[in-house]
Amino acid sequence: MTAPSNRPDPPTPRPLSNWSIAAGAVVLLAIATVVSFVLLRRYGGRGAQIQLDAIRTAGTLVIGTGGAVALLLTARRQRYTELTLVHTTSDATERRITELYTKAADQLGSDKAPVRLAGLYALERLAQNTPEQRQTIVDVLCAYLRMPYTLPEDQPPNEDAPDEAHTRYANRREEQQVRLAAQDILSRNLRVVGQRRRRGWHRTPPNARVDLTGALLLKFSLADCQLGYANFAHAQFKGEADFMGALFTGKANFEGAQFTGVAHFWGAEFTGEASFERAKFKGVADFRRAWFTDLTQFKRAKFASLAHFNDAEFTTLAQFERVKFASAAFFRDARFTGVANFESARFTGGVAHFWGVRFNHLTYFTDVHFTDQALFQDAQFTDEASFERAQFNGNVDFRELDLREVHFPARGTGVFRFQGARATSTASPSTRWPPGWTTRPAIPGKGEDPNFLYLTQA
């Protein structure tokens, strides 16, 4: 295994040919002849001393020209010598990098954990000294973490257990430490915040690629890191997963990923497509203040614990189709500037908080089921909003709601509150409001907007 080289080959100077040397001699002879002829013709009739001076001047000019040519050749030779030295140094550096890279890669294949650790730290030093190899080393670390691995048992085997069981337990514990070290090196390699204060990590590779498809990751952290293409499809995150403040400049693929502990995405920024389709969150999922600027997919994702999307922003299509929230879901003050699709979502285990949410485009809550409270107080829908066939089994709060166009043939067994809610006066007259509610015109004396209809209890 060798490290790829990104260094350009140095220019190779062309040697002087015999024809070039002969041509140079002919040119010098021609210059001498012409100068001598001109000087003798001009001053030849003024005495022998003048003729001698003319010949001496011509010789001086020829010698000077020859000296200039010799100086040029010397400079050319010096440049060639320097280029050869640079090439030799570069070649030696490349060989040294290849040797270090190959040795570190061989160490990673050792059956002894200390040797594997030495290989990892050798790769880290290589990345510090050769930033152009950073992506290659990231690829090696990711490939190592993608290799199959089984966690050790929670408790060591009994003393009377076979030696094989003790050996297996010890080997898995050692490999766990090696993997934690690999994750730590990867995190330091990609971290942006504070890296200027770290010697050797002053350059972060632009759009670094990370491929951890199907990897088993332990207390994994890429907080404050910058990534380009990031593939965590079907990865298993054991313990906390920390992506707080991370920047994803390319596609971020978490399709089918499993989070067994808290998943921290607070303040993360996704400027490319983000897919959490069929992801499973067994612990708290924290997406507060996350920013999604491209297609966002949470289709068929499952949240077994609290889901926090407070103050999150979705600027394009946000797909929450068939998502299952088994605990409370918080979207307070979130902003959807693109289409928001919650079709067939299930809120089965706790309160659904949509207080102050701004839906600035088409919004679909079609076939949604709320088994607990659904709180939409002070929410704003500036485009069409559909609650067709939605089912509310708990209390519903739509106070201070602002609707432009609504389709609300929903049904429910809880109490609906719409005090202060309003809809545009062009809302379809066939709209069916929840039981006990209807609309009335604005009352000018109360300072109400005549362009809206206000919901009131029937």
ABEGO torsion letter per residue (X at the ends): XBBBBABBBBBBBBBBBAAAAAAAAAAAAAAAAAAAAAAAAAAAAAEAAAAAAAAAAAAAAAAAAAAAAAAAAAAAAAAAAAAAAAAAAAAAAAAAAAAAAAAAAAAAABABAAAAAAAAAAAAAAAAABAAAAAAAAAAAAAAAABBBBBBBABBBBAABBAAAAAAAAAAAAAAAAAAAAAAAAAAAABABGAAABBGAABBBBGBBBBABGBBBBGBBABGBBBBBBBABGBBBBEBBBABGBBBABBBBABGBBBABBBBABGBBBABBBBABGBBBABBBBABGBBBABBBBABGBBBABBBBABGBBBABBBBABGBBBABBBBABGBBBABBBBABGBBBAABBBBABGBBBABBBBABGBBBABBBBABGBBBABBBBABGBBBABBBBABGBBBABBBABBBBABBBBABGBBBBAABBAABBBBBGBBBBBBBAAAGBBAABBBBBBX
